[in-house]
Amino acid sequence: MSILFESTRCISCKKCAAVCPGSLITVDETARIEHPERCWGCASCVKECPVQAIGLYLGEDVGGKGGRMTARQESTLLHWQIAKSDGTSETITVDLKDSNKY
């Protein structure tokens, strides 16, 4: 998986840069990652972006060629939105209060 930045949606809030554990994200007019090969794929920046300008590119085995996953938080709910390359979409909702229960 790799990170995708949609520069037209970015509001330069720098929240993604603040949470990146590898300090890989730079924000000027828009956010970007200088060395995407160093990205761990942790999705911290995806979850933090308030305007869904950052997504995870999903491989063929997960979302199909060109699939993309973004996240939207609503109170304690995290909505993972998966847009597949065939035009279909799916949303997986996780309650953050229960996310670490086994």
Backbone as XML, in Angstrom:
<?xml version="1.0"?>
<chain id="A" units="angstrom">
  <residue number="1" name="MET">
    <atom name="N" x="0.842" y="-1.184" z="0.000"/>
    <atom name="CA" x="0.000" y="0.000" z="0.000"/>
    <atom name="C" x="0.880" y="1.238" z="0.000"/>
  </residue>
  <residue number="2" name="SER">
    <atom name="N" x="0.376" y="2.283" z="-0.596"/>
    <atom name="CA" x="1.096" y="3.542" z="-0.547"/>
    <atom name="C" x="0.103" y="4.687" z="-0.358"/>
  </residue>
  <residue number="3" name="ILE">
    <atom name="N" x="0.631" y="5.802" z="0.083"/>
    <atom name="CA" x="-0.170" y="6.972" z="0.415"/>
    <atom name="C" x="-0.394" y="7.824" z="-0.836"/>
  </residue>
  <residue number="4" name="LEU">
    <atom name="N" x="-1.606" y="8.325" z="-0.980"/>
    <atom name="CA" x="-1.961" y="9.215" z="-2.083"/>
    <atom name="C" x="-2.393" y="10.557" z="-1.508"/>
  </residue>
  <residue number="5" name="PHE">
    <atom name="N" x="-1.859" y="11.632" z="-2.045"/>
    <atom name="CA" x="-2.250" y="12.976" z="-1.623"/>
    <atom name="C" x="-3.048" y="13.619" z="-2.743"/>
  </residue>
  <residue number="6" name="GLU">
    <atom name="N" x="-4.213" y="14.147" z="-2.420"/>
    <atom name="CA" x="-5.030" y="14.864" z="-3.385"/>
    <atom name="C" x="-4.863" y="16.356" z="-3.094"/>
  </residue>
  <residue number="7" name="SER">
    <atom name="N" x="-3.946" y="16.977" z="-3.804"/>
    <atom name="CA" x="-3.549" y="18.350" z="-3.497"/>
    <atom name="C" x="-4.690" y="19.350" z="-3.625"/>
  </residue>
  <residue number="8" name="THR">
    <atom name="N" x="-5.666" y="19.082" z="-4.465"/>
    <atom name="CA" x="-6.776" y="20.030" z="-4.622"/>
    <atom name="C" x="-7.687" y="20.057" z="-3.397"/>
  </residue>
  <residue number="9" name="ARG">
    <atom name="N" x="-7.624" y="19.020" z="-2.564"/>
    <atom name="CA" x="-8.456" y="18.980" z="-1.354"/>
    <atom name="C" x="-7.704" y="19.459" z="-0.114"/>
  </residue>
  <residue number="10" name="CYS">
    <atom name="N" x="-6.384" y="19.452" z="-0.158"/>
    <atom name="CA" x="-5.557" y="19.767" z="1.004"/>
    <atom name="C" x="-5.771" y="21.214" z="1.461"/>
  </residue>
  <residue number="11" name="ILE">
    <atom name="N" x="-5.919" y="21.391" z="2.770"/>
    <atom name="CA" x="-6.099" y="22.735" z="3.345"/>
    <atom name="C" x="-4.858" y="23.186" z="4.125"/>
  </residue>
  <residue number="12" name="SER">
    <atom name="N" x="-3.774" y="22.445" z="3.999"/>
    <atom name="CA" x="-2.485" y="22.777" z="4.631"/>
    <atom name="C" x="-2.589" y="22.929" z="6.141"/>
  </residue>
  <residue number="13" name="CYS">
    <atom name="N" x="-3.383" y="22.089" z="6.785"/>
    <atom name="CA" x="-3.560" y="22.190" z="8.240"/>
    <atom name="C" x="-2.371" y="21.587" z="9.009"/>
  </residue>
  <residue number="14" name="LYS">
    <atom name="N" x="-1.567" y="20.779" z="8.361"/>
    <atom name="CA" x="-0.357" y="20.164" z="8.912"/>
    <atom name="C" x="-0.620" y="19.079" z="9.959"/>
  </residue>
  <residue number="15" name="LYS">
    <atom name="N" x="-1.877" y="18.662" z="10.110"/>
    <atom name="CA" x="-2.181" y="17.597" z="11.061"/>
    <atom name="C" x="-1.514" y="16.292" z="10.654"/>
  </residue>
  <residue number="16" name="CYS">
    <atom name="N" x="-1.439" y="16.029" z="9.361"/>
    <atom name="CA" x="-0.815" y="14.800" z="8.871"/>
    <atom name="C" x="0.670" y="14.768" z="9.218"/>
  </residue>
  <residue number="17" name="ALA">
    <atom name="N" x="1.341" y="15.884" z="9.050"/>
    <atom name="CA" x="2.771" y="15.958" z="9.350"/>
    <atom name="C" x="3.034" y="15.762" z="10.835"/>
  </residue>
  <residue number="18" name="ALA">
    <atom name="N" x="2.116" y="16.259" z="11.658"/>
    <atom name="CA" x="2.297" y="16.151" z="13.102"/>
    <atom name="C" x="2.191" y="14.712" z="13.605"/>
  </residue>
  <residue number="19" name="VAL">
    <atom name="N" x="1.415" y="13.870" z="12.932"/>
    <atom name="CA" x="1.223" y="12.493" z="13.409"/>
    <atom name="C" x="2.078" y="11.459" z="12.692"/>
  </residue>
  <residue number="20" name="CYS">
    <atom name="N" x="2.761" y="11.830" z="11.635"/>
    <atom name="CA" x="3.571" y="10.865" z="10.877"/>
    <atom name="C" x="4.733" y="10.373" z="11.739"/>
  </residue>
  <residue number="21" name="PRO">
    <atom name="N" x="4.760" y="9.061" z="12.073"/>
    <atom name="CA" x="5.829" y="8.559" z="12.947"/>
    <atom name="C" x="7.209" y="8.585" z="12.310"/>
  </residue>
  <residue number="22" name="GLY">
    <atom name="N" x="7.252" y="8.675" z="10.996"/>
    <atom name="CA" x="8.541" y="8.724" z="10.310"/>
    <atom name="C" x="8.961" y="10.122" z="9.917"/>
  </residue>
  <residue number="23" name="SER">
    <atom name="N" x="8.174" y="11.124" z="10.290"/>
    <atom name="CA" x="8.427" y="12.532" z="9.924"/>
    <atom name="C" x="8.674" y="12.671" z="8.422"/>
  </residue>
  <residue number="24" name="LEU">
    <atom name="N" x="7.842" y="12.032" z="7.630"/>
    <atom name="CA" x="8.034" y="11.987" z="6.185"/>
    <atom name="C" x="7.226" y="13.025" z="5.414"/>
  </residue>
  <residue number="25" name="ILE">
    <atom name="N" x="6.235" y="13.637" z="6.053"/>
    <atom name="CA" x="5.321" y="14.532" z="5.350"/>
    <atom name="C" x="5.757" y="15.977" z="5.489"/>
  </residue>
  <residue number="26" name="THR">
    <atom name="N" x="5.785" y="16.670" z="4.348"/>
    <atom name="CA" x="6.105" y="18.088" z="4.296"/>
    <atom name="C" x="4.853" y="18.829" z="3.850"/>
  </residue>
  <residue number="27" name="VAL">
    <atom name="N" x="4.568" y="19.959" z="4.478"/>
    <atom name="CA" x="3.400" y="20.748" z="4.095"/>
    <atom name="C" x="3.842" y="22.171" z="3.804"/>
  </residue>
  <residue number="28" name="ASP">
    <atom name="N" x="3.669" y="22.577" z="2.568"/>
    <atom name="CA" x="3.850" y="23.967" z="2.165"/>
    <atom name="C" x="2.455" y="24.450" z="1.771"/>
  </residue>
  <residue number="29" name="GLU">
    <atom name="N" x="2.229" y="24.599" z="0.481"/>
    <atom name="CA" x="0.882" y="24.920" z="0.014"/>
    <atom name="C" x="-0.027" y="23.701" z="0.130"/>
  </residue>
  <residue number="30" name="THR">
    <atom name="N" x="0.534" y="22.512" z="-0.058"/>
    <atom name="CA" x="-0.187" y="21.258" z="0.114"/>
    <atom name="C" x="0.749" y="20.237" z="0.752"/>
  </residue>
  <residue number="31" name="ALA">
    <atom name="N" x="0.168" y="19.159" z="1.257"/>
    <atom name="CA" x="0.962" y="18.101" z="1.882"/>
    <atom name="C" x="1.563" y="17.203" z="0.805"/>
  </residue>
  <residue number="32" name="ARG">
    <atom name="N" x="2.734" y="16.670" z="1.094"/>
    <atom name="CA" x="3.378" y="15.727" z="0.186"/>
    <atom name="C" x="4.381" y="14.896" z="0.975"/>
  </residue>
  <residue number="33" name="ILE">
    <atom name="N" x="4.747" y="13.791" z="0.387"/>
    <atom name="CA" x="5.743" y="12.924" z="0.998"/>
    <atom name="C" x="6.909" y="12.825" z="0.018"/>
  </residue>
  <residue number="34" name="GLU">
    <atom name="N" x="8.071" y="13.250" z="0.474"/>
    <atom name="CA" x="9.248" y="13.306" z="-0.399"/>
    <atom name="C" x="9.741" y="11.911" z="-0.803"/>
  </residue>
  <residue number="35" name="HIS">
    <atom name="N" x="9.699" y="10.986" z="0.135"/>
    <atom name="CA" x="10.217" y="9.640" z="-0.114"/>
    <atom name="C" x="9.144" y="8.605" z="0.219"/>
  </residue>
  <residue number="36" name="PRO">
    <atom name="N" x="8.189" y="8.375" z="-0.700"/>
    <atom name="CA" x="7.089" y="7.453" z="-0.410"/>
    <atom name="C" x="7.552" y="6.028" z="-0.119"/>
  </residue>
  <residue number="37" name="GLU">
    <atom name="N" x="8.715" y="5.662" z="-0.599"/>
    <atom name="CA" x="9.228" y="4.312" z="-0.338"/>
    <atom name="C" x="9.568" y="4.100" z="1.135"/>
  </residue>
  <residue number="38" name="ARG">
    <atom name="N" x="9.704" y="5.177" z="1.886"/>
    <atom name="CA" x="9.993" y="5.076" z="3.322"/>
    <atom name="C" x="8.735" y="5.008" z="4.185"/>
  </residue>
  <residue number="39" name="CYS">
    <atom name="N" x="7.568" y="5.186" z="3.562"/>
    <atom name="CA" x="6.304" y="5.180" z="4.289"/>
    <atom name="C" x="6.016" y="3.792" z="4.851"/>
  </residue>
  <residue number="40" name="TRP">
    <atom name="N" x="5.589" y="3.732" z="6.099"/>
    <atom name="CA" x="5.304" y="2.471" z="6.780"/>
    <atom name="C" x="3.895" y="1.986" z="6.475"/>
  </residue>
  <residue number="41" name="GLY">
    <atom name="N" x="3.049" y="2.841" z="5.930"/>
    <atom name="CA" x="1.668" y="2.466" z="5.657"/>
    <atom name="C" x="0.818" y="2.375" z="6.912"/>
  </residue>
  <residue number="42" name="CYS">
    <atom name="N" x="1.168" y="3.124" z="7.943"/>
    <atom name="CA" x="0.454" y="3.042" z="9.228"/>
    <atom name="C" x="-0.926" y="3.694" z="9.181"/>
  </residue>
  <residue number="43" name="ALA">
    <atom name="N" x="-1.157" y="4.558" z="8.208"/>
    <atom name="CA" x="-2.435" y="5.261" z="8.002"/>
    <atom name="C" x="-2.739" y="6.340" z="9.035"/>
  </residue>
  <residue number="44" name="SER">
    <atom name="N" x="-1.769" y="6.735" z="9.840"/>
    <atom name="CA" x="-1.998" y="7.808" z="10.815"/>
    <atom name="C" x="-2.420" y="9.099" z="10.121"/>
  </residue>
  <residue number="45" name="CYS">
    <atom name="N" x="-1.764" y="9.432" z="9.030"/>
    <atom name="CA" x="-2.095" y="10.662" z="8.314"/>
    <atom name="C" x="-3.478" y="10.577" z="7.679"/>
  </residue>
  <residue number="46" name="VAL">
    <atom name="N" x="-3.850" y="9.400" z="7.200"/>
    <atom name="CA" x="-5.168" y="9.203" z="6.589"/>
    <atom name="C" x="-6.254" y="9.465" z="7.618"/>
  </residue>
  <residue number="47" name="LYS">
    <atom name="N" x="-6.084" y="8.921" z="8.814"/>
    <atom name="CA" x="-7.085" y="9.089" z="9.873"/>
    <atom name="C" x="-7.158" y="10.526" z="10.370"/>
  </residue>
  <residue number="48" name="GLU">
    <atom name="N" x="-6.051" y="11.252" z="10.320"/>
    <atom name="CA" x="-5.996" y="12.605" z="10.875"/>
    <atom name="C" x="-6.505" y="13.678" z="9.918"/>
  </residue>
  <residue number="49" name="CYS">
    <atom name="N" x="-6.474" y="13.420" z="8.626"/>
    <atom name="CA" x="-6.850" y="14.441" z="7.637"/>
    <atom name="C" x="-8.342" y="14.773" z="7.728"/>
  </residue>
  <residue number="50" name="PRO">
    <atom name="N" x="-8.679" y="16.039" z="8.032"/>
    <atom name="CA" x="-10.083" y="16.408" z="8.212"/>
    <atom name="C" x="-10.866" y="16.554" z="6.908"/>
  </residue>
  <residue number="51" name="VAL">
    <atom name="N" x="-10.183" y="16.582" z="5.767"/>
    <atom name="CA" x="-10.867" y="16.800" z="4.487"/>
    <atom name="C" x="-10.685" y="15.629" z="3.517"/>
  </residue>
  <residue number="52" name="GLN">
    <atom name="N" x="-10.211" y="14.521" z="3.999"/>
    <atom name="CA" x="-10.008" y="13.310" z="3.208"/>
    <atom name="C" x="-9.143" y="13.552" z="1.966"/>
  </residue>
  <residue number="53" name="ALA">
    <atom name="N" x="-8.107" y="14.361" z="2.136"/>
    <atom name="CA" x="-7.178" y="14.631" z="1.044"/>
    <atom name="C" x="-6.085" y="13.575" z="0.949"/>
  </residue>
  <residue number="54" name="ILE">
    <atom name="N" x="-6.004" y="12.707" z="1.945"/>
    <atom name="CA" x="-4.988" y="11.667" z="1.959"/>
    <atom name="C" x="-5.686" y="10.311" z="1.976"/>
  </residue>
  <residue number="55" name="GLY">
    <atom name="N" x="-5.203" y="9.427" z="1.152"/>
    <atom name="CA" x="-5.789" y="8.095" z="1.101"/>
    <atom name="C" x="-4.717" y="7.042" z="0.952"/>
  </residue>
  <residue number="56" name="LEU">
    <atom name="N" x="-5.117" y="5.820" z="1.161"/>
    <atom name="CA" x="-4.224" y="4.685" z="0.931"/>
    <atom name="C" x="-4.587" y="4.076" z="-0.410"/>
  </residue>
  <residue number="57" name="TYR">
    <atom name="N" x="-3.596" y="3.869" z="-1.254"/>
    <atom name="CA" x="-3.806" y="3.152" z="-2.492"/>
    <atom name="C" x="-3.888" y="1.681" z="-2.132"/>
  </residue>
  <residue number="58" name="LEU">
    <atom name="N" x="-4.943" y="1.020" z="-2.569"/>
    <atom name="CA" x="-5.146" y="-0.374" z="-2.234"/>
    <atom name="C" x="-4.703" y="-1.272" z="-3.387"/>
  </residue>
  <residue number="59" name="GLY">
    <atom name="N" x="-3.940" y="-2.270" z="-3.068"/>
    <atom name="CA" x="-3.485" y="-3.218" z="-4.071"/>
    <atom name="C" x="-4.630" y="-4.041" z="-4.620"/>
  </residue>
  <residue number="60" name="GLU">
    <atom name="N" x="-4.369" y="-4.752" z="-5.678"/>
    <atom name="CA" x="-5.392" y="-5.536" z="-6.357"/>
    <atom name="C" x="-6.073" y="-6.542" z="-5.437"/>
  </residue>
  <residue number="61" name="ASP">
    <atom name="N" x="-5.313" y="-7.106" z="-4.503"/>
    <atom name="CA" x="-5.879" y="-8.118" z="-3.617"/>
    <atom name="C" x="-6.841" y="-7.534" z="-2.586"/>
  </residue>
  <residue number="62" name="VAL">
    <atom name="N" x="-6.791" y="-6.228" z="-2.354"/>
    <atom name="CA" x="-7.643" y="-5.601" z="-1.345"/>
    <atom name="C" x="-8.789" y="-4.820" z="-1.980"/>
  </residue>
  <residue number="63" name="GLY">
    <atom name="N" x="-8.475" y="-3.890" z="-2.839"/>
    <atom name="CA" x="-9.523" y="-3.027" z="-3.386"/>
    <atom name="C" x="-9.564" y="-2.961" z="-4.888"/>
  </residue>
  <residue number="64" name="GLY">
    <atom name="N" x="-8.747" y="-3.746" z="-5.532"/>
    <atom name="CA" x="-8.701" y="-3.683" z="-6.978"/>
    <atom name="C" x="-7.702" y="-2.651" z="-7.434"/>
  </residue>
  <residue number="65" name="LYS">
    <atom name="N" x="-7.337" y="-2.753" z="-8.682"/>
    <atom name="CA" x="-6.366" y="-1.803" z="-9.241"/>
    <atom name="C" x="-6.913" y="-0.384" z="-9.135"/>
  </residue>
  <residue number="66" name="GLY">
    <atom name="N" x="-6.183" y="0.478" z="-8.484"/>
    <atom name="CA" x="-6.602" y="1.869" z="-8.356"/>
    <atom name="C" x="-7.565" y="2.138" z="-7.224"/>
  </residue>
  <residue number="67" name="GLY">
    <atom name="N" x="-7.851" y="1.155" z="-6.390"/>
    <atom name="CA" x="-8.738" y="1.374" z="-5.257"/>
    <atom name="C" x="-8.099" y="2.342" z="-4.269"/>
  </residue>
  <residue number="68" name="ARG">
    <atom name="N" x="-8.945" y="3.066" z="-3.538"/>
    <atom name="CA" x="-8.451" y="4.075" z="-2.599"/>
    <atom name="C" x="-9.272" y="4.021" z="-1.327"/>
  </residue>
  <residue number="69" name="MET">
    <atom name="N" x="-8.609" y="4.176" z="-0.184"/>
    <atom name="CA" x="-9.293" y="4.174" z="1.098"/>
    <atom name="C" x="-8.988" y="5.464" z="1.844"/>
  </residue>
  <residue number="70" name="THR">
    <atom name="N" x="-10.029" y="6.134" z="2.299"/>
    <atom name="CA" x="-9.890" y="7.340" z="3.109"/>
    <atom name="C" x="-10.638" y="7.114" z="4.418"/>
  </residue>
  <residue number="71" name="ALA">
    <atom name="N" x="-10.487" y="8.042" z="5.346"/>
    <atom name="CA" x="-11.160" y="7.912" z="6.635"/>
    <atom name="C" x="-11.822" y="9.235" z="6.997"/>
  </residue>
  <residue number="72" name="ARG">
    <atom name="N" x="-12.969" y="9.108" z="7.678"/>
    <atom name="CA" x="-13.694" y="10.280" z="8.158"/>
    <atom name="C" x="-14.127" y="9.986" z="9.583"/>
  </residue>
  <residue number="73" name="GLN">
    <atom name="N" x="-13.779" y="10.889" z="10.501"/>
    <atom name="CA" x="-14.137" y="10.686" z="11.901"/>
    <atom name="C" x="-15.389" y="11.487" z="12.243"/>
  </residue>
  <residue number="74" name="GLU">
    <atom name="N" x="-16.288" y="10.832" z="12.979"/>
    <atom name="CA" x="-17.518" y="11.449" z="13.437"/>
    <atom name="C" x="-17.682" y="11.062" z="14.899"/>
  </residue>
  <residue number="75" name="SER">
    <atom name="N" x="-17.361" y="11.994" z="15.792"/>
    <atom name="CA" x="-17.363" y="11.731" z="17.224"/>
    <atom name="C" x="-16.408" y="10.572" z="17.513"/>
  </residue>
  <residue number="76" name="THR">
    <atom name="N" x="-16.885" y="9.470" z="18.061"/>
    <atom name="CA" x="-15.992" y="8.341" z="18.355"/>
    <atom name="C" x="-16.003" y="7.294" z="17.243"/>
  </residue>
  <residue number="77" name="LEU">
    <atom name="N" x="-16.695" y="7.588" z="16.148"/>
    <atom name="CA" x="-16.756" y="6.641" z="15.041"/>
    <atom name="C" x="-15.751" y="7.019" z="13.962"/>
  </residue>
  <residue number="78" name="LEU">
    <atom name="N" x="-15.053" y="6.009" z="13.450"/>
    <atom name="CA" x="-14.135" y="6.202" z="12.332"/>
    <atom name="C" x="-14.700" y="5.439" z="11.147"/>
  </residue>
  <residue number="79" name="HIS">
    <atom name="N" x="-15.020" y="6.166" z="10.085"/>
    <atom name="CA" x="-15.608" y="5.580" z="8.887"/>
    <atom name="C" x="-14.507" y="5.414" z="7.835"/>
  </residue>
  <residue number="80" name="TRP">
    <atom name="N" x="-14.136" y="4.179" z="7.551"/>
    <atom name="CA" x="-13.162" y="3.875" z="6.498"/>
    <atom name="C" x="-13.950" y="3.740" z="5.203"/>
  </residue>
  <residue number="81" name="GLN">
    <atom name="N" x="-13.680" y="4.625" z="4.255"/>
    <atom name="CA" x="-14.411" y="4.631" z="3.001"/>
    <atom name="C" x="-13.518" y="4.054" z="1.907"/>
  </residue>
  <residue number="82" name="ILE">
    <atom name="N" x="-13.983" y="2.984" z="1.294"/>
    <atom name="CA" x="-13.212" y="2.289" z="0.274"/>
    <atom name="C" x="-13.874" y="2.523" z="-1.076"/>
  </residue>
  <residue number="83" name="ALA">
    <atom name="N" x="-13.154" y="3.164" z="-1.981"/>
    <atom name="CA" x="-13.623" y="3.392" z="-3.348"/>
    <atom name="C" x="-12.858" y="2.436" z="-4.247"/>
  </residue>
  <residue number="84" name="LYS">
    <atom name="N" x="-13.564" y="1.478" z="-4.822"/>
    <atom name="CA" x="-12.921" y="0.478" z="-5.669"/>
    <atom name="C" x="-12.833" y="0.972" z="-7.106"/>
  </residue>
  <residue number="85" name="SER">
    <atom name="N" x="-11.910" y="0.404" z="-7.839"/>
    <atom name="CA" x="-11.678" y="0.844" z="-9.210"/>
    <atom name="C" x="-12.848" y="0.534" z="-10.138"/>
  </residue>
  <residue number="86" name="ASP">
    <atom name="N" x="-13.717" y="-0.397" z="-9.762"/>
    <atom name="CA" x="-14.864" y="-0.732" z="-10.610"/>
    <atom name="C" x="-16.046" y="0.216" z="-10.378"/>
  </residue>
  <residue number="87" name="GLY">
    <atom name="N" x="-15.847" y="1.250" z="-9.561"/>
    <atom name="CA" x="-16.882" y="2.238" z="-9.310"/>
    <atom name="C" x="-17.731" y="1.964" z="-8.074"/>
  </residue>
  <residue number="88" name="THR">
    <atom name="N" x="-17.579" y="0.795" z="-7.481"/>
    <atom name="CA" x="-18.328" y="0.487" z="-6.267"/>
    <atom name="C" x="-17.602" y="1.040" z="-5.050"/>
  </residue>
  <residue number="89" name="SER">
    <atom name="N" x="-18.313" y="1.160" z="-3.953"/>
    <atom name="CA" x="-17.695" y="1.651" z="-2.726"/>
    <atom name="C" x="-18.259" y="0.895" z="-1.537"/>
  </residue>
  <residue number="90" name="GLU">
    <atom name="N" x="-17.533" y="0.994" z="-0.447"/>
    <atom name="CA" x="-17.921" y="0.316" z="0.781"/>
    <atom name="C" x="-17.421" y="1.155" z="1.946"/>
  </residue>
  <residue number="91" name="THR">
    <atom name="N" x="-18.172" y="1.164" z="3.034"/>
    <atom name="CA" x="-17.757" y="1.877" z="4.238"/>
    <atom name="C" x="-17.709" y="0.899" z="5.401"/>
  </residue>
  <residue number="92" name="ILE">
    <atom name="N" x="-16.616" y="0.924" z="6.120"/>
    <atom name="CA" x="-16.453" y="0.108" z="7.316"/>
    <atom name="C" x="-16.354" y="1.078" z="8.485"/>
  </residue>
  <residue number="93" name="THR">
    <atom name="N" x="-17.244" y="0.955" z="9.460"/>
    <atom name="CA" x="-17.269" y="1.864" z="10.595"/>
    <atom name="C" x="-16.764" y="1.159" z="11.841"/>
  </residue>
  <residue number="94" name="VAL">
    <atom name="N" x="-15.845" y="1.827" z="12.535"/>
    <atom name="CA" x="-15.253" y="1.298" z="13.758"/>
    <atom name="C" x="-15.490" y="2.308" z="14.876"/>
  </residue>
  <residue number="95" name="ASP">
    <atom name="N" x="-15.961" y="1.836" z="16.011"/>
    <atom name="CA" x="-16.101" y="2.708" z="17.179"/>
    <atom name="C" x="-14.737" y="2.755" z="17.860"/>
  </residue>
  <residue number="96" name="LEU">
    <atom name="N" x="-14.149" y="3.914" z="17.933"/>
    <atom name="CA" x="-12.804" y="4.054" z="18.486"/>
    <atom name="C" x="-12.712" y="3.606" z="19.931"/>
  </residue>
  <residue number="97" name="LYS">
    <atom name="N" x="-13.815" y="3.651" z="20.657"/>
    <atom name="CA" x="-13.815" y="3.186" z="22.047"/>
    <atom name="C" x="-13.637" y="1.686" z="22.118"/>
  </residue>
  <residue number="98" name="ASP">
    <atom name="N" x="-14.028" y="0.981" z="21.071"/>
    <atom name="CA" x="-13.948" y="-0.482" z="21.061"/>
    <atom name="C" x="-12.869" y="-1.017" z="20.134"/>
  </residue>
  <residue number="99" name="SER">
    <atom name="N" x="-12.081" y="-0.158" z="19.531"/>
    <atom name="CA" x="-11.157" y="-0.592" z="18.482"/>
    <atom name="C" x="-10.051" y="-1.511" z="18.952"/>
  </residue>
  <residue number="100" name="ASN">
    <atom name="N" x="-9.729" y="-1.518" z="20.233"/>
    <atom name="CA" x="-8.663" y="-2.398" z="20.731"/>
    <atom name="C" x="-9.173" y="-3.605" z="21.505"/>
  </residue>
  <residue number="101" name="LYS">
    <atom name="N" x="-10.479" y="-3.848" z="21.440"/>
    <atom name="CA" x="-11.039" y="-5.017" z="22.123"/>
    <atom name="C" x="-10.715" y="-6.270" z="21.310"/>
  </residue>
  <residue number="102" name="TYR">
    <atom name="N" x="-10.462" y="-7.331" z="22.007"/>
    <atom name="CA" x="-10.184" y="-8.610" z="21.334"/>
    <atom name="C" x="-11.240" y="-9.616" z="21.682"/>
  </residue>
</chain>
